[in-house]
């Protein structure tokens, strides 16, 4: 599996969760991990409101790293201390993979699986909170369809996410996510387009397509369409959509129609998060990845040739089992050779149940040292990218009155406040090593 939208780079898997309290209904949602989880939390919020669920905390967990699971357990215990009378309902990938662990926590009232969390009937208070069944998690591998749930908006977010695919048919040796998400399944094109129309009508200027292995979209649909066809259809059939963004992309699966869309469609954001994981061919083989080092470099060059303003993000693992110093150096050099702008580095940690956990492990101190060196290299890459944007005019999406994102996903600090959700043309005047500084040139739209 390529981890895709479940990867830490795209998701912040090892960062604190987003918290979305709903004062009106007494619901509180803690969302860990990926953008797909963020979208699914909105589906759960909608269902819970409609079913009349109150005084409940929904915890949507992530399983991509051990740290993500640890944080989920920590926040569950904290939520119980702060809310002794609330019902705590745990779901998400970590709950799907290890439901009994969460079921044994005295702070937890219910554990529900990734399939049930998207069903409206799950959130009927009498069914959810009644009876003695604490754990309700089915076999995720038996799920064969993914519906396009209509979400009318993403509360508190300038951009909106739309699920186009779920699950993964690949089995990367380090990844537990297929066991939390199941096999790959796609949302039909028409349902995706309808969802995006709804979000644009609700005022969203930017929509992000999400999935677990997004470039596998369409393989289970009639005619086996490719992701490029979906992108083209969205941009043609929703002309009022101002920006369309793709989340993580498998480096080996970009189809020709998607290449043409990247080259020709200005509304398709010039940013690609490439699921690379490593820069050494032997490590990639042991990870059971389907691309080589040369494939990654060639892809970056080809994309930059057709879209010169494009920026790249990537996730890289430091200290994968059997990694030698020479192998690590190949990953280190890949940052420059692919001209990456944003690199999320995370030290390898074994996930029980994965083949990599049974491979010869690298000493933990060596893993930490290599991760630190890779982070230093990624910092250099970010400085190079930020400097290259100074003096240019860019269109930014305002997320907070003084903070925005450029179309290439670079963070931007605004010198004057603007309305969240607005698209603003601005001049880039400098940077602070983390974000650009921008002065608006025109009124928000």
C-alpha positions as CSV (number, residue, x, y, z in Angstrom):
1,X,0.0,0.0,0.0
2,X,1.2,3.5,-0.7
3,X,-0.4,4.9,2.5
4,X,-1.7,7.8,0.4
5,X,-4.0,9.9,2.3
6,X,-3.3,7.9,5.4
7,X,0.3,8.9,5.4
8,X,1.7,11.2,8.0
9,X,2.8,13.8,5.5
10,X,-0.7,14.3,4.2
11,X,-2.3,13.9,7.6
12,X,-0.2,14.8,10.5
13,X,-0.6,11.3,11.9
14,X,1.7,12.0,14.8
15,X,0.2,15.4,15.6
16,X,-2.6,16.3,18.1
17,X,-6.1,15.7,16.8
18,X,-8.4,18.4,15.5
19,X,-11.3,19.1,17.9
20,X,-14.7,20.2,16.7
21,X,-17.1,20.8,19.6
22,X,-20.7,21.3,18.7
23,X,-22.3,23.4,21.4
24,X,-25.8,23.1,19.9
25,X,-26.0,19.3,20.1
26,X,-23.5,18.6,22.8
27,X,-21.3,16.6,20.4
28,X,-17.5,16.7,20.4
29,X,-15.4,15.1,17.7
30,X,-11.7,14.3,18.0
31,X,-10.2,13.5,14.6
32,X,-6.7,12.0,14.3
33,X,-4.7,11.4,11.1
34,X,-5.6,11.8,7.5
35,X,-7.8,14.1,5.4
36,X,-10.1,11.2,4.8
37,X,-10.7,10.9,8.5
38,X,-11.5,14.6,8.6
39,X,-14.1,14.1,5.9
40,X,-15.6,11.1,7.6
41,X,-15.9,13.0,10.9
42,X,-18.2,15.4,9.0
43,X,-20.3,12.5,7.9
44,X,-20.5,11.2,11.5
45,X,-21.4,14.7,12.7
46,X,-24.2,14.9,10.2
47,X,-25.6,11.5,11.1
48,X,-25.3,12.1,14.8
49,X,-27.2,15.4,14.6
50,X,-29.9,13.9,12.5
51,X,-30.3,10.9,14.9
52,X,-30.4,13.2,17.9
53,X,-27.3,11.9,19.6
54,X,-26.2,14.3,22.4
55,X,-23.6,14.5,25.2
56,X,-21.2,12.3,23.3
57,X,-17.5,12.5,22.3
58,X,-16.7,10.8,19.0
59,X,-13.0,9.8,18.7
60,X,-12.0,9.1,15.1
61,X,-8.6,7.3,15.4
62,X,-5.6,6.7,13.1
63,X,-3.4,3.6,13.0
64,X,-0.6,4.6,10.6
65,X,2.0,4.8,13.4
66,X,2.3,3.5,17.0
67,X,2.5,7.2,18.1
68,X,-0.9,7.9,16.5
69,X,-2.5,5.0,18.6
70,X,-0.8,6.2,21.8
71,X,-2.1,9.7,21.3
72,X,-5.6,8.4,20.7
73,X,-5.5,6.5,24.0
74,X,-4.1,9.5,25.8
75,X,-6.8,11.8,24.6
76,X,-9.5,9.3,25.4
77,X,-8.4,9.2,29.0
78,X,-8.2,13.0,29.1
79,X,-11.6,13.3,27.6
80,X,-13.1,11.1,30.3
81,X,-11.4,13.2,33.0
82,X,-12.8,16.4,31.6
83,X,-16.2,15.0,30.7
84,X,-17.2,12.4,33.3
85,X,-20.8,12.1,32.2
86,X,-20.3,12.0,28.4
87,X,-20.6,9.0,26.2
88,X,-17.2,8.2,24.5
89,X,-17.5,6.4,21.2
90,X,-14.3,5.3,19.5
91,X,-14.0,4.5,15.8
92,X,-11.4,4.9,13.0
93,X,-8.5,2.7,11.8
94,X,-6.9,2.0,15.2
95,X,-10.3,0.9,16.5
96,X,-10.8,-1.3,13.4
97,X,-7.4,-2.9,13.7
98,X,-7.5,-3.5,17.4
99,X,-11.0,-3.1,18.7
100,X,-10.4,-5.1,21.9
101,X,-7.7,-2.8,23.1
102,X,-10.1,0.1,23.0
103,X,-13.0,-2.0,24.3
104,X,-10.9,-2.8,27.4
105,X,-10.5,0.9,28.3
106,X,-12.9,1.8,31.1
107,X,-13.2,5.3,29.7
108,X,-14.8,4.0,26.5
109,X,-18.5,3.3,26.1
110,X,-18.6,2.0,22.6
111,X,-16.2,0.9,19.8
112,X,-17.5,0.9,16.2
113,X,-15.8,-0.1,13.0
114,X,-14.9,2.0,10.0
115,X,-17.8,0.7,8.0
116,X,-20.5,1.3,10.6
117,X,-19.2,4.8,11.4
118,X,-20.6,6.0,8.0
119,X,-24.1,4.5,8.5
120,X,-26.8,6.9,9.8
121,X,-28.5,4.1,11.7
122,X,-25.4,3.5,13.8
123,X,-25.9,6.8,15.6
124,X,-29.5,6.2,16.8
125,X,-29.0,6.8,20.6
126,X,-31.0,3.8,21.6
127,X,-29.0,1.4,19.4
128,X,-25.6,3.0,20.0
129,X,-25.8,3.4,23.7
130,X,-28.3,0.7,24.7
131,X,-27.6,-2.9,25.4
132,X,-24.4,-4.6,26.5
133,X,-22.5,-4.8,23.2
134,X,-19.5,-2.6,23.7
135,X,-17.6,-3.5,20.6
136,X,-19.3,-3.5,17.2
137,X,-16.6,-4.0,14.5
138,X,-17.2,-6.1,11.4
139,X,-14.8,-7.7,8.9
140,X,-13.6,-4.7,6.8
141,X,-12.4,-7.0,4.1
142,X,-16.0,-8.0,3.4
143,X,-17.0,-4.4,2.5
144,X,-17.2,-4.1,-1.3
145,X,-18.7,-0.6,-1.9
146,X,-18.1,3.0,-0.8
147,X,-21.0,5.4,-1.0
148,X,-20.7,9.1,-1.8
149,X,-22.1,10.6,1.4
150,X,-23.4,14.1,0.9
151,X,-21.7,16.6,3.2
152,X,-23.1,20.1,2.8
153,X,-20.0,21.8,4.2
154,X,-16.8,21.3,6.2
155,X,-17.4,23.2,9.4
156,X,-14.5,25.6,10.4
157,X,-12.5,24.7,7.2
158,X,-11.7,27.0,4.3
159,X,-11.3,24.0,1.9
160,X,-13.6,21.0,1.7
161,X,-12.6,17.3,1.3
162,X,-14.5,14.8,-0.8
163,X,-13.9,11.0,-0.6
164,X,-13.5,9.4,-4.0
165,X,-12.0,6.1,-2.9
166,X,-11.4,4.0,0.2
167,X,-9.2,0.9,1.0
168,X,-6.1,-0.5,-0.7
169,X,-5.3,-3.6,-2.7
170,X,-1.6,-3.3,-2.2
171,X,0.3,-4.7,0.8
172,X,3.4,-2.6,1.6
173,X,5.3,-4.4,4.2
174,X,5.3,-1.5,6.7
175,X,1.7,-0.6,6.4
176,X,-1.3,-1.6,8.6
177,X,-3.9,0.6,6.9
178,X,-5.4,-2.1,4.6
179,X,-6.5,-3.9,7.7
180,X,-8.2,-0.8,8.9
181,X,-9.7,0.3,5.6
182,X,-10.3,-3.0,3.6
183,X,-9.8,-3.5,-0.1
184,X,-9.9,-0.7,-2.7
185,X,-13.4,0.6,-3.7
186,X,-14.4,3.7,-5.6
187,X,-17.2,6.3,-5.4
188,X,-18.9,6.6,-8.8
189,X,-18.1,9.6,-10.8
190,X,-21.6,11.1,-10.8
191,X,-21.8,10.9,-7.0
192,X,-18.4,12.7,-6.7
193,X,-19.5,15.5,-9.0
194,X,-22.8,15.9,-7.1
195,X,-20.9,16.2,-3.8
196,X,-18.6,18.8,-5.2
197,X,-21.5,20.9,-6.6
198,X,-23.1,20.9,-3.1
199,X,-19.9,22.1,-1.5
200,X,-19.3,24.8,-4.1
201,X,-22.9,26.0,-3.6
202,X,-22.2,26.1,0.2
203,X,-19.4,28.6,-0.6
204,X,-16.2,26.5,-0.7
205,X,-13.6,27.8,-3.2
206,X,-11.4,24.8,-3.0
207,X,-12.1,21.0,-2.9
208,X,-9.5,18.3,-2.1
209,X,-10.1,14.8,-3.4
210,X,-9.2,12.2,-0.8
211,X,-8.7,8.5,-0.7
212,X,-6.5,5.8,0.8
213,X,-5.0,4.7,-2.6
214,X,-6.5,7.5,-4.8
215,X,-4.8,6.6,-8.0
216,X,-6.6,3.2,-7.9
217,X,-9.9,5.1,-8.3
218,X,-12.1,3.5,-10.9
219,X,-10.6,0.1,-11.1
220,X,-13.7,-1.5,-9.6
221,X,-16.2,0.6,-11.6
222,X,-17.7,-0.3,-15.0
223,X,-15.1,0.3,-17.8
224,X,-12.3,0.8,-15.2
225,X,-11.9,4.6,-15.7
226,X,-8.7,6.3,-14.4
227,X,-8.3,9.2,-12.0
228,X,-7.6,11.6,-14.9
229,X,-11.0,11.1,-16.2
230,X,-12.6,11.9,-12.9
231,X,-10.5,15.1,-12.6
232,X,-11.5,16.2,-16.1
233,X,-15.1,15.5,-15.4
234,X,-15.1,17.5,-12.2
235,X,-13.5,20.6,-13.8
236,X,-15.9,20.4,-16.8
237,X,-19.1,19.8,-14.9
238,X,-18.5,22.1,-12.0
239,X,-17.3,25.3,-13.7
240,X,-17.8,27.4,-10.5
241,X,-15.2,25.4,-8.6
242,X,-12.2,27.7,-8.4
243,X,-9.6,25.2,-7.1
244,X,-9.3,21.5,-7.2
245,X,-6.6,19.8,-5.2
246,X,-5.4,16.2,-5.2
247,X,-4.1,14.6,-2.0
248,X,-1.3,12.0,-2.0
249,X,-0.5,10.3,-5.3
250,X,1.2,7.0,-5.9
251,X,4.3,7.7,-7.9
252,X,3.8,4.9,-10.4
253,X,0.1,5.2,-11.1
254,X,-0.4,8.6,-12.7
255,X,-2.4,8.0,-16.0
256,X,-1.8,10.0,-19.2
257,X,-5.1,11.9,-18.9
258,X,-4.1,13.1,-15.4
259,X,-0.8,14.2,-16.8
260,X,-2.6,16.3,-19.4
261,X,-4.9,17.7,-16.8
262,X,-1.9,18.8,-14.6
263,X,-0.4,20.5,-17.7
264,X,-3.6,22.1,-19.0
265,X,-6.0,22.8,-16.2
266,X,-5.1,26.0,-14.3
267,X,-7.8,25.2,-11.7
268,X,-6.0,22.0,-10.7
269,X,-3.6,23.1,-8.0
270,X,0.1,22.8,-8.8
271,X,1.0,20.7,-5.9
272,X,1.6,16.9,-5.7
273,X,2.2,14.9,-2.6
274,X,4.2,11.9,-3.9
275,X,4.1,8.7,-1.8
276,X,7.8,7.9,-2.1
277,X,8.8,6.4,1.3
278,X,12.4,5.8,0.4
279,X,15.1,6.6,-2.1
280,X,17.0,3.3,-2.3
281,X,15.9,0.5,-4.7
282,X,16.6,-2.4,-2.3
283,X,14.6,-0.7,0.5
284,X,11.8,0.1,-1.9
285,X,11.8,-3.6,-2.9
286,X,11.7,-4.7,0.8
287,X,8.9,-2.3,1.4
288,X,7.1,-3.9,-1.5
289,X,6.7,-0.6,-3.3
290,X,6.0,-0.7,-7.0
291,X,8.3,2.2,-8.1
292,X,12.1,2.5,-8.3
293,X,14.3,5.5,-7.3
294,X,14.7,6.4,-11.0
295,X,10.9,6.2,-11.5
296,X,10.5,8.9,-8.7
297,X,13.1,11.2,-10.2
298,X,11.7,10.9,-13.7
299,X,8.2,11.5,-12.5
300,X,9.2,14.7,-10.7
301,X,11.1,16.0,-13.8
302,X,8.2,15.2,-16.1
303,X,5.6,16.9,-13.9
304,X,7.9,20.0,-13.6
305,X,8.3,20.1,-17.3
306,X,4.6,20.3,-17.9
307,X,3.8,22.5,-14.9
308,X,6.9,24.7,-14.0
309,X,5.2,26.2,-11.0
310,X,4.5,22.8,-9.4
311,X,5.7,22.0,-5.8
312,X,6.2,18.5,-4.4
313,X,5.7,17.0,-1.0
314,X,6.7,13.5,0.0
315,X,6.8,11.2,3.0
316,X,10.1,9.5,3.7
317,X,10.8,6.8,6.3
318,X,14.1,6.8,8.2
319,X,15.6,3.6,9.5
320,X,13.5,1.0,7.7
321,X,14.6,-2.6,8.7
322,X,17.9,-3.6,7.0
323,X,18.7,0.0,6.0
324,X,22.4,0.6,5.7
325,X,24.1,4.0,5.8
326,X,24.6,3.8,2.0
327,X,20.9,3.1,1.6
328,X,19.9,5.9,3.8
329,X,22.2,8.3,1.9
330,X,20.2,7.4,-1.2
331,X,17.0,8.6,0.5
332,X,18.8,11.8,1.7
333,X,19.9,12.6,-1.9
334,X,16.4,12.0,-3.2
335,X,15.2,15.2,-1.5
336,X,17.4,17.3,-3.9
337,X,17.0,15.0,-6.9
338,X,13.2,15.3,-6.9
339,X,13.4,19.0,-5.8
340,X,11.0,18.3,-2.9
341,X,9.6,21.3,-1.1
342,X,7.7,19.7,1.8
343,X,9.0,16.5,3.4
344,X,7.4,14.7,6.3
345,X,10.0,12.5,7.9
346,X,9.1,9.9,10.4
347,X,11.4,7.3,12.0
348,X,10.4,3.8,11.3
349,X,8.5,2.0,14.1
350,X,7.3,-1.6,13.7
351,X,3.6,-2.1,13.5
352,X,2.5,-5.5,14.9
353,X,1.0,-7.7,12.2
354,X,3.1,-6.2,9.3
355,X,5.9,-8.1,7.5
356,X,8.4,-5.4,8.2
357,X,8.0,-5.9,11.9
358,X,9.6,-9.3,11.5
359,X,12.6,-8.1,9.5
360,X,16.0,-7.3,11.1
361,X,15.5,-4.0,12.8
362,X,17.9,-1.0,12.8
363,X,19.1,0.2,16.2
364,X,16.7,2.7,17.6
365,X,19.4,5.3,18.2
366,X,20.5,5.0,14.6
367,X,16.9,5.4,13.5
368,X,16.5,8.6,15.5
369,X,19.9,10.0,14.2
370,X,18.9,9.3,10.6
371,X,15.5,10.9,11.0
372,X,17.2,14.0,12.4
373,X,19.5,14.2,9.4
374,X,16.6,13.8,7.0
375,X,14.7,16.5,8.8
376,X,17.7,18.8,8.5
377,X,17.8,18.1,4.7
378,X,14.0,18.7,4.5
379,X,14.5,22.1,6.2
380,X,17.1,23.0,3.6
381,X,14.6,22.0,0.9
382,X,11.9,24.1,2.4
383,X,14.2,27.2,2.6
384,X,15.0,26.8,-1.1
385,X,11.4,26.5,-2.0
386,X,10.3,29.6,0.1
387,X,13.1,31.7,-1.3
388,X,12.0,30.8,-4.9
389,X,8.5,32.3,-4.2
390,X,9.7,35.7,-2.9
391,X,8.8,38.5,-5.3
392,X,6.1,36.6,-7.1
393,X,2.3,37.1,-7.2
394,X,0.3,34.2,-6.1
395,X,-3.4,33.4,-5.4
396,X,-3.9,32.3,-1.8
397,X,-6.8,30.7,0.0
398,X,-7.4,32.4,3.3
399,X,-7.8,29.8,6.2
400,X,-7.7,32.3,9.1
401,X,-7.8,36.1,8.9
402,X,-4.0,36.3,8.9
403,X,-3.1,32.9,7.4
404,X,-3.5,31.4,4.0
405,X,-2.3,28.7,1.6
406,X,-0.9,29.3,-1.9
407,X,-2.1,27.2,-4.7
408,X,1.1,25.1,-4.4
409,X,0.1,24.5,-0.7
410,X,2.8,26.8,0.7
411,X,1.7,28.4,4.1
412,X,1.3,32.1,3.9
413,X,1.2,34.8,6.6
414,X,-1.0,37.7,5.5
415,X,0.2,41.3,6.3
416,X,-3.5,42.4,6.5
417,X,-6.5,40.3,7.5
418,X,-8.9,38.8,5.0
419,X,-12.1,36.8,5.2
420,X,-11.5,33.1,5.8
421,X,-12.5,31.1,2.7
422,X,-11.6,33.9,0.3
423,X,-9.2,33.7,-2.6
424,X,-6.9,36.6,-2.7
425,X,-4.2,37.7,-5.1
426,X,-1.1,38.7,-3.2
427,X,2.6,39.6,-3.6
428,X,5.1,37.5,-1.7
429,X,7.4,39.8,0.2
430,X,9.5,37.4,2.2
431,X,9.5,34.4,4.5
432,X,10.3,33.4,8.1
433,X,11.8,29.9,7.3
434,X,8.4,28.3,7.9
435,X,5.9,30.4,5.8
436,X,5.7,33.1,3.2
437,X,4.8,36.7,3.9
438,X,2.2,38.2,1.5
439,X,0.6,41.5,0.9
440,X,-2.9,41.4,-0.7
441,X,-3.2,43.1,-4.2
442,X,-6.9,42.9,-4.6
443,X,-10.2,42.4,-2.7
444,X,-11.1,39.0,-1.6
445,X,-13.5,36.9,-3.7
